[in-house]
Amino acid sequence: MNLALFTLVAVALVGAVLLIFGTIEAERTARNQVRRTSEVLVELRNLGRAAINAETGQRGYFITLDRRYLDPYVNARQQYRPALDRLKQLIQQNPTPRQTELMGEIERLTEAKFAELALSVDQISQGELLAAQREILTDEGQQTMARLRYALSEMEQIESRVLIRATENASAVESRVLPLLGALFVMLLGALAIGYWQVARAARMAALEAHAEELAEARDRADLLARELNHRVKNLFAVILAIVRMSSRGSPEAQPVAESIAQRIHALLTAHEVTQGALGHQQADLRQLVETTLAPHRSSAAGLALDGPKVSLPAKQVTPLGLVLHELTTNAVKYGAWSQAGSLDIRWRREGNELLLEWSEHCPGGCTVPQGKGFGSQLIDSAARQLQGRIERDFADDGVRVKIAIPVD
């Protein structure tokens, strides 16, 4: 959690820094592009005006033969070269392929135009008016001027589009600032909330540690009381068993009934002992319950097979299931497989939320089928209701099959 909190805060801070840096960089790029585009447009207009002024001065000188009309031509010749050099320097900063191509074309057309004007002016100065007239009336100068105007116009359009893209990029970055700042603010609030929770959790842990010794003492007292209660319950079972057996001493005819009752009470005691494996957790292992129930009656001649996964049963199911297993074991010893050196096969498995236990007795000489429904059968039916499950018994010639299905968590 501490690592997650640190990571969240770090991400929020780094994101804020990157956002601010990106916004500043976009604004700087847009401002630089505005300044560059403005300078490029100025030099393009200077070149265009220089070419027009030079041509105007040449035409005026040709018409009037007065050198005063050459002033625009002379000024334009002085201006176009510095303007051309500044334009080349500006374009070289971050040119597009088309701008590089246009820059070469503008330079070539400008030089050609001023060379053509210089030739005609020299011819006029030398009195070769017819030659100058033929030079002026050719379409070459006009075409050069038209191509120069087109190249200058295209360069202006490209610079305008570059400026628009830079402005749009800066606007897009600015439009993302508020949502991202909002997200970062939420992340910081989340980090603060987690930090507060961590502080509160640390305070609770400190309080728990402060009371750890008291809790340990209370747990020891509870364990002592549980062991004392368990001891008293065992004593109570022993007293009840003694009362039952003493009550039948003077009545020989009652001794079988008393012994049957004593065995069932002993089965209850066995089920109770199985649940005492872990104090404070009233659960029992199914295999241990089965083995404990069968232990008093096992012998080398009695075949037994157990198979099944580890299953923990709550205390409320242990007692009725222990009584059922006791009744089945008693019947197997008296009338079933273990009464004639047969074999007993007990298997269990889990299917969904049910525990399925199959009790199979294999009787070599055939098992005795009960003619009526005695107390044992009624006890098994009552246990099935307590278990909230079902118990099915099938008596065949070669043995007994019992299927027990009970719900388990």
C-alpha positions in Angstrom: 0.0 0.0 0.0 2.8 2.4 0.8 4.4 1.6 -2.6 1.1 2.2 -4.3 0.7 5.5 -2.5 4.2 6.6 -3.4 3.7 5.6 -7.0 0.4 7.5 -7.2 1.9 10.7 -5.8 5.0 10.4 -8.1 2.8 9.9 -11.2 0.7 12.9 -10.3 3.7 15.1 -9.8 5.5 13.9 -12.9 2.3 14.3 -14.9 1.9 17.9 -13.7 5.5 18.7 -14.6 5.2 17.2 -18.0 1.9 19.0 -18.6 3.3 22.3 -17.6 6.4 21.7 -19.7 4.4 20.7 -22.7 2.1 23.7 -22.5 5.1 26.1 -22.2 6.9 24.4 -25.1 3.8 24.6 -27.3 3.4 28.3 -26.5 7.1 29.0 -27.2 6.9 27.2 -30.5 3.8 29.1 -31.5 5.4 32.5 -30.6 8.6 31.6 -32.5 6.5 30.6 -35.5 4.5 33.8 -35.4 7.7 35.9 -35.3 9.4 33.9 -38.1 6.3 34.0 -40.3 6.0 37.7 -39.8 9.6 38.3 -40.8 9.3 35.9 -43.8 6.2 37.8 -45.0 7.9 41.1 -44.6 10.9 40.0 -46.7 8.6 38.5 -49.4 6.7 41.7 -49.7 10.1 43.6 -49.8 11.2 41.4 -52.7 7.9 41.9 -54.5 8.0 45.7 -54.1 11.6 45.9 -55.1 10.9 44.1 -58.4 7.9 46.3 -59.1 9.7 49.5 -58.2 12.7 48.5 -60.3 10.4 47.8 -63.3 8.6 51.1 -62.8 11.9 53.1 -62.7 13.0 51.3 -65.9 9.8 52.1 -67.7 9.9 55.8 -66.6 13.5 56.2 -67.7 12.7 54.6 -71.1 9.8 56.9 -71.7 11.3 60.2 -70.5 15.0 59.6 -70.9 15.3 61.5 -67.6 17.7 59.8 -65.1 15.6 61.1 -62.2 13.1 58.4 -63.0 15.8 55.8 -62.3 15.7 56.5 -58.5 13.1 53.7 -57.8 15.2 51.3 -59.9 18.5 52.2 -58.1 16.8 51.9 -54.7 15.3 48.5 -55.6 18.7 47.2 -56.8 20.2 48.1 -53.4 17.3 46.6 -51.5 16.6 43.2 -53.2 19.9 41.5 -52.4 19.7 42.1 -48.5 16.0 41.1 -48.6 16.9 37.9 -50.5 19.7 37.0 -48.0 17.4 37.6 -45.0 14.7 35.5 -46.6 17.1 32.6 -47.2 18.3 32.8 -43.6 14.8 32.6 -42.3 13.7 29.8 -44.5 16.7 27.7 -43.6 15.7 27.5 -39.9 13.0 24.9 -40.4 12.0 24.6 -44.1 9.6 22.3 -45.7 10.8 20.5 -48.9 8.6 22.8 -51.0 9.9 25.9 -49.3 13.5 24.9 -50.1 12.5 24.4 -53.7 10.6 27.7 -53.8 13.5 29.6 -52.3 15.8 28.5 -55.1 13.2 29.5 -57.7 12.6 32.9 -56.1 16.4 33.6 -56.0 16.8 32.6 -59.6 13.8 34.6 -60.9 14.8 37.7 -58.9 18.3 37.6 -60.3 16.9 37.1 -63.8 14.5 39.9 -63.5 17.0 42.4 -62.3 19.5 41.2 -64.9 16.9 41.9 -67.6 16.2 45.3 -66.2 19.9 46.2 -65.9 20.4 45.2 -69.6 17.6 47.5 -70.8 18.7 50.4 -68.6 22.3 50.1 -70.0 20.9 50.1 -73.6 18.9 53.2 -72.9 21.9 55.0 -71.3 24.0 54.2 -74.4 21.2 55.5 -76.7 20.2 52.1 -78.1 16.6 52.8 -77.8 15.4 50.4 -80.4 17.3 47.5 -78.8 15.9 48.6 -75.4 12.4 48.7 -76.9 12.7 45.2 -78.3 14.0 44.0 -74.9 11.1 45.6 -73.1 8.4 44.4 -75.5 9.5 40.7 -75.3 7.4 38.4 -73.1 10.4 37.0 -71.3 10.5 39.8 -68.7 6.7 39.7 -68.2 6.8 35.9 -67.8 9.7 36.1 -65.3 7.7 38.7 -63.3 4.6 36.5 -63.3 6.5 33.5 -62.1 8.2 35.5 -59.4 4.8 36.8 -58.2 3.4 33.2 -58.1 6.4 31.9 -56.2 6.2 34.7 -53.7 2.5 34.1 -53.2 2.9 30.3 -52.8 5.7 31.0 -50.2 3.3 33.2 -48.3 0.6 30.6 -48.3 3.0 27.9 -47.0 4.1 30.1 -44.2 0.5 30.9 -43.3 -0.4 27.2 -43.2 2.6 26.5 -40.9 1.6 29.3 -38.6 -2.0 28.0 -38.5 -0.8 24.5 -37.6 1.5 25.8 -34.8 -1.4 27.9 -33.5 -3.8 25.0 -33.6 -1.3 22.8 -31.8 -0.9 25.3 -29.0 -4.7 25.6 -28.7 -5.0 21.8 -28.6 -2.4 21.7 -25.8 -4.2 24.4 -23.9 -7.5 22.6 -24.3 -6.0 19.6 -22.6 -4.7 21.5 -19.7 -7.9 21.8 -17.6 -9.0 18.2 -18.0 -5.5 16.9 -17.2 -5.2 19.2 -14.3 -8.5 18.0 -13.0 -7.4 14.4 -13.3 -4.2 15.2 -11.5 -6.1 16.9 -8.8 -8.3 13.9 -8.3 -5.2 11.7 -8.2 -3.7 13.9 -5.5 -7.0 13.8 -3.5 -6.9 10.0 -3.8 -3.3 9.9 -2.6 -4.3 12.1 0.4 -7.2 9.9 1.2 -5.0 6.8 1.0 -2.4 8.5 3.1 -5.1 9.4 5.7 -6.3 5.8 5.7 -2.7 4.5 6.1 -2.2 6.9 9.1 -5.5 5.7 10.7 -4.6 2.1 10.0 -1.2 2.6 11.6 -3.0 4.1 14.7 -5.4 1.1 14.9 -2.5 -1.3 14.6 -0.6 0.5 17.4 -3.7 0.3 19.5 -4.1 -3.4 18.8 -0.4 -4.0 19.6 -0.9 -2.1 22.9 -3.7 -4.6 23.8 -2.0 -7.7 22.4 -0.9 -8.9 25.8 -4.4 -8.4 27.3 -5.9 -10.3 24.4 -3.4 -13.2 24.8 -4.3 -13.4 28.5 -8.0 -13.4 27.7 -7.4 -16.2 25.1 -5.5 -18.3 27.6 -8.4 -17.9 30.1 -10.9 -18.9 27.4 -8.8 -22.0 26.4 -8.6 -23.0 30.1 -12.4 -22.6 30.5 -13.0 -24.6 27.3 -10.7 -27.4 28.5 -12.5 -27.4 31.9 -15.9 -27.6 30.2 -14.7 -30.4 27.9 -13.5 -32.3 31.0 -16.9 -31.8 32.7 -18.8 -33.0 29.7 -16.7 -36.2 29.6 -17.3 -36.7 33.3 -21.1 -36.2 32.6 -21.0 -38.9 29.9 -19.1 -41.2 32.3 -21.7 -40.7 35.0 -24.6 -41.3 32.6 -22.9 -44.5 31.3 -22.4 -45.7 34.9 -26.1 -45.0 35.8 -27.3 -46.9 32.7 -25.1 -50.0 33.5 -25.9 -49.9 37.2 -29.6 -49.7 36.5 -29.5 -53.0 34.6 -27.5 -55.1 37.2 -30.6 -56.4 39.0 -32.5 -57.1 35.8 -30.7 -59.5 33.5 -33.5 -59.2 30.9 -32.8 -55.4 30.6 -29.0 -55.8 30.2 -29.1 -56.0 26.3 -31.2 -52.8 26.1 -29.0 -51.1 28.7 -25.9 -52.1 26.7 -27.4 -50.8 23.5 -28.1 -47.5 25.2 -24.6 -47.4 26.7 -23.0 -48.0 23.3 -25.0 -45.1 21.8 -24.0 -42.8 24.6 -20.4 -43.9 24.1 -20.9 -43.0 20.4 -22.0 -39.5 21.4 -18.9 -39.2 23.6 -16.7 -40.3 20.7 -18.3 -37.7 18.4 -17.8 -35.0 21.1 -14.1 -36.0 21.5 -13.5 -35.8 17.7 -14.7 -32.1 17.7 -12.1 -31.1 20.3 -9.2 -31.2 17.9 -8.8 -27.4 17.9 -10.1 -25.3 20.7 -12.2 -22.4 19.5 -12.9 -24.1 16.1 -15.6 -26.7 16.7 -14.9 -28.7 13.5 -13.9 -32.4 13.0 -12.2 -34.3 10.2 -14.4 -36.8 8.6 -11.7 -39.5 8.2 -10.9 -39.2 12.0 -14.6 -39.5 12.9 -15.0 -42.7 10.7 -11.8 -44.2 12.1 -12.6 -43.4 15.7 -16.1 -44.9 15.3 -14.7 -48.1 13.7 -11.7 -48.5 16.0 -13.3 -50.5 18.9 -14.5 -53.2 16.4 -11.6 -53.5 14.0 -9.7 -56.8 13.8 -7.3 -58.5 11.5 -10.1 -60.6 10.0 -12.3 -57.6 9.3 -11.5 -56.1 5.9 -11.7 -52.4 5.7 -11.1 -49.8 2.9 -11.3 -46.1 3.4 -10.9 -43.5 0.6 -11.8 -39.9 0.4 -10.4 -36.3 0.5 -10.0 -34.2 3.6 -13.3 -32.9 4.7 -14.0 -30.7 7.8 -17.4 -31.0 9.4 -19.0 -28.4 11.7 -19.9 -29.6 15.2 -23.6 -29.6 14.5 -23.1 -32.3 11.9 -20.6 -34.4 13.8 -23.0 -35.7 16.5 -25.8 -37.0 14.2 -23.4 -38.3 11.7 -21.4 -40.1 14.5 -24.6 -41.8 15.7 -25.4 -42.9 12.1 -21.9 -44.4 11.7 -22.2 -46.1 15.1 -25.5 -47.7 14.1 -24.0 -48.9 10.8 -20.9 -50.2 12.5 -23.0 -52.0 15.2 -25.2 -53.6 12.5 -22.0 -54.7 10.5 -20.6 -56.4 13.6 -23.8 -58.1 14.6 -25.5 -58.9 11.3 -23.4 -57.7 8.4 -20.0 -58.1 6.8 -17.9 -58.1 10.0 -20.1 -60.8 11.5 -18.7 -63.3 9.0 -15.2 -62.0 8.1 -16.5 -59.9 5.2 -15.2 -56.6 4.0 -16.3 -53.0 4.5 -15.7 -50.3 1.9 -16.3 -46.7 2.9 -15.7 -43.9 0.3 -16.7 -40.2 0.3 -16.3 -37.3 -2.1 -17.6 -33.8 -2.7 -20.0 -32.9 -5.5 -20.8 -29.2 -5.5 -22.1 -28.3 -2.1 -22.8 -31.9 -1.0 -20.8 -34.5 0.7 -21.5 -38.0 -0.6 -20.5 -41.0 1.6 -21.0 -44.5 0.4 -21.0 -47.4 2.9 -20.7 -50.8 1.2 -20.6 -54.2 3.1 -19.6 -57.3 1.2 -21.0 -60.4 3.0 -19.6 -63.8 1.7 -22.5 -65.7 3.2 -25.2 -63.1 2.6 -26.4 -60.4 4.9 -29.5 -60.6 7.1 -32.2 -58.3 5.9 -34.2 -56.7 8.7 -37.9 -57.6 8.8 -39.1 -54.4 10.4 -38.1 -50.9 11.3 -36.4 -50.9 14.7 -35.1 -48.2 16.9 -31.8 -48.1 15.0 -33.5 -47.3 11.7 -35.6 -44.6 13.4 -32.4 -43.2 14.9 -30.8 -43.0 11.4 -33.9 -41.3 9.9 -33.9 -38.8 12.8 -30.2 -38.1 12.2 -30.9 -37.6 8.5 -33.4 -34.8 9.3 -30.8 -33.2 11.7 -28.2 -33.3 9.0 -30.7 -31.8 6.5 -29.7 -34.5 4.0 -30.8 -37.9 2.9 -29.8 -41.5 3.8 -30.6 -44.3 1.4 -30.2 -48.0 2.3 -30.2 -50.9 -0.1 -30.2 -54.5 1.2 -28.9 -57.0 -1.4 -28.1 -60.7 -1.2 -24.3 -60.1 -1.1 -24.3 -57.0 1.2 -25.6 -53.7 2.2 -25.3 -50.3 0.4 -25.8 -47.1 2.3 -25.6 -43.7 0.6 -25.4 -40.6 2.8 -25.7 -37.1 1.2 -25.4 -34.0 3.5 -24.9 -30.3 2.6 -21.4 -28.9 3.4 -19.9 -25.4 3.0 
